[in-house]
Amino acid sequence: MAALGGFILSDVHPFSCEAVPGYKCTGYRGFLEAPSHHPIKTINEKLIDELGRAFPLKRLKCSFPLLVQGSTSVLPPGICDKLSVFWISLHEDNSYSESLTPGITQDMEGTLVSFSELNLPGSPRRDDNEAAQDRLYGQAKVCLRPSLLVYGQTVIQAPDFLPDSLHVLSGPVFRKCHILPFTVPAFHETLFILGFNKNMKSSHLESLLDHLTGILDNLLTQTVPGGANMSISVEFVLQPNGEDYIIHVKPHNFGPGCTKDLIIGSVVTSATNITHKDQCFLFVSINLDLLAMLVWDISDWRILWTFDNRFLKNFVPRKIERFKSYSLYPPHYIHDISFWLHEKKGFDELEFHTVARAVSQETIISIQFLGRFQHPKTEQVSLCYRLIYQTCDKALSKQQAASMQSRFRKEIQQRLHVILR
C-alpha cells in the first residue's frame, strides 16, 4: 500500500494500540467474532447451538497464539503429518540494531528475532528417511498451529475444566497442501472437547457421533434441491488405529471435479499424551470453511476470504440460502513450466505448490503434472507442469498473470534448486 502511494520507508517504530484511542486492527477480520454475519460464523453458531441441546456447553475464548512453540512432539496425533505443517526457522539478526535507539533496543530485550521463509532449512523431501527428517525438523522450534488440538492439553488441565460438559474452541489454523479445489491452506476450525469417566467411553462416543450425524445431515440438506429427499452421505470412517474417525462427506452438486469424499473433520480418542486422573477425552474437529462451502454451495474456498462487499450481501444472519456468485466467468490464463531436477537435491512437489501459492497470492487454481522426461545420455530428469491463473472475484489481467509466472520461475530456481528449460 505504501509503495503504491509513492511513499518511501525510512524508519520502523514499535506500535502500541493502547496509545491510539479508537484504534481497530484492519488485518484479520475476525469471521467468528460477534458482529460478523459471515457464513463461517453462521455455520459455527448452528453447530454449537445444536450440540448445546444435547450436552452441557462451555464456550472458550480462543486466546491461544497462532505460533506454537516446540518440535514435532506438539503435533496432534492423526490430524496432520509434519510435512504439512508451516515450520518456521528462527535466527538472530543483529543488522537492525544499528538503526535502533538504546531505549528501543532495551524495550525489545536486546534480542531481535526475525522469521525466515515458512519452510525448513534444507527443505526435507518426502523420500528422506525419518531420522533425517526429524533432525531437520528439530532445528525449527516454531510452527503455525495446524490444529486447535495442540492446545487440548492446556484446556483439560485448566482448573475450571468441567467433566461431562462440551468445551468449544474456535479459530483459524494453517496447513501446507497441494493446490486443489477443496484443499484449504488456512481455515477456521471448531474443536469440541468432552471429558468423562473412562467406563462411559462407549456410550458417550456413540451419543456424540449420533448427534453429529443428525446435525450435519440437516445442515447439508438445507440448500439442496429436493431437500432431504436428496441423498447426502455423512460417514464416520474408522481409522487403522481402531480408535479415531475421519468425517467424510460426499458432495452431490460440485460436478465431476470433486470425485472423492471430502474430509470435513475428525474425531480423536487416542490422544495418549493427554491424561487426567480417571478421565477419558473425545476431541471433535470440524473444518468450518469446507462445511460452509458444502452448505451454501460455494465452489471456490478463496471467496470466503474476499474483501469484496458483494460477497457478504449474499448472506442474512443465522439464515441459510444458496449462494449466488457475482463473479461470472473470470478470465483464466494457462502457463506451462518445465525444468531439470538437481541430481542431489531431489524435488518436493508439496513445496512446489507452496511456492506457487506464495508467488501468485492464491491466483493459481490448478497445477497439472504434464510429464516426466529422462535424458538418454545424462539420465537427468525433467518435469513439466501446467499452471492455470484465475481469481475468484475479479478479472485478472494477462500482464499480471505473466508477471507472476516470471517471478515463479525465478523463485523455484532459488528455493527448489531446479534448472529451467
Secondary structure, 3 states (H helix, E strand, C coil): CCCCCCCCCCCCCCCCHHHCCCCCCCCCCCCCCCCCCCHHHHHHHHHHHHHHCCCCEEECCCCCCCEEECCHHHCCCCCCCHHHCCEECEEECCCCHHHCCHHHHHHCCCCCEEECCCCCCCCCCCCCCHHHHHHHHCCCCEEECCCHHHHHHHHHCCCCCCCCCEEEEEEEEECCCCCCCCCCCEEEEEEEEEEEEHHHHHHHHHHHHHHHHHHHHHHHCCCCCCHHHCCCEEEEEECCCCCCEEEEEECCCCCCCCCCCEEEEEEECCCCCCCCCCEEEEEEEEEHHHHHHHHHCCCCHHHHHCCCHHHHCCCCCCCCCCCCCCCCCCCCEEEEEEEECCCCCCCCHHHHHHHHHHHHCCCEEEEEEEEEEECCCCCCEEEEEEEEECCCCCCCCHHHHHHHHHHHHHHHHHHHCCEEC
